[in-house]
Amino acid sequence: MAEQTPTKVQVAEYLDINLDTETWECNKCGHGLGAATQNYKEGCLIRDRSPEEIHQPIIEGEYTFAPDPGWCRIVECYCPNCGVLIDTEYLPPGHPLTHDMEIDIEQLKAKHAGNEEK
């Protein structure tokens, strides 16, 4: 009997949801990033960066058109297995990671089960 291929749905450039295991996975290497009911960023390798590393001042002086590190930090989320950059967000210092995806897994399963029957 043939092995059943897991049902994966790409939800972002480098992020999949595995409907069989209900987990987040890296689209590039397949590494698991945690339960799909939780924030996938918690399964990522996090790099907290100062905006000064990325946005160089355009002009000299107090107002440089570069984000102020007292008001903004840049959080990069990487796959801990292959190192691909999955997401980047700009947050105020001390702000927790944004839980930006809440997917109706049962509805997605039903949609993909319907596609297989056709």
Secondary structure, 3 states (H helix, E strand, C coil): CCCCCCCEEEEECCEEEECCCCEEEECCCCCEEEECCCCHHHHCEEEEECHHHHCCCCCCCCCCCCCCCCCCEEEEEECCCCCCEEEEEEECCCCCCCCCCCCCHHHHHHHHHHHHHC
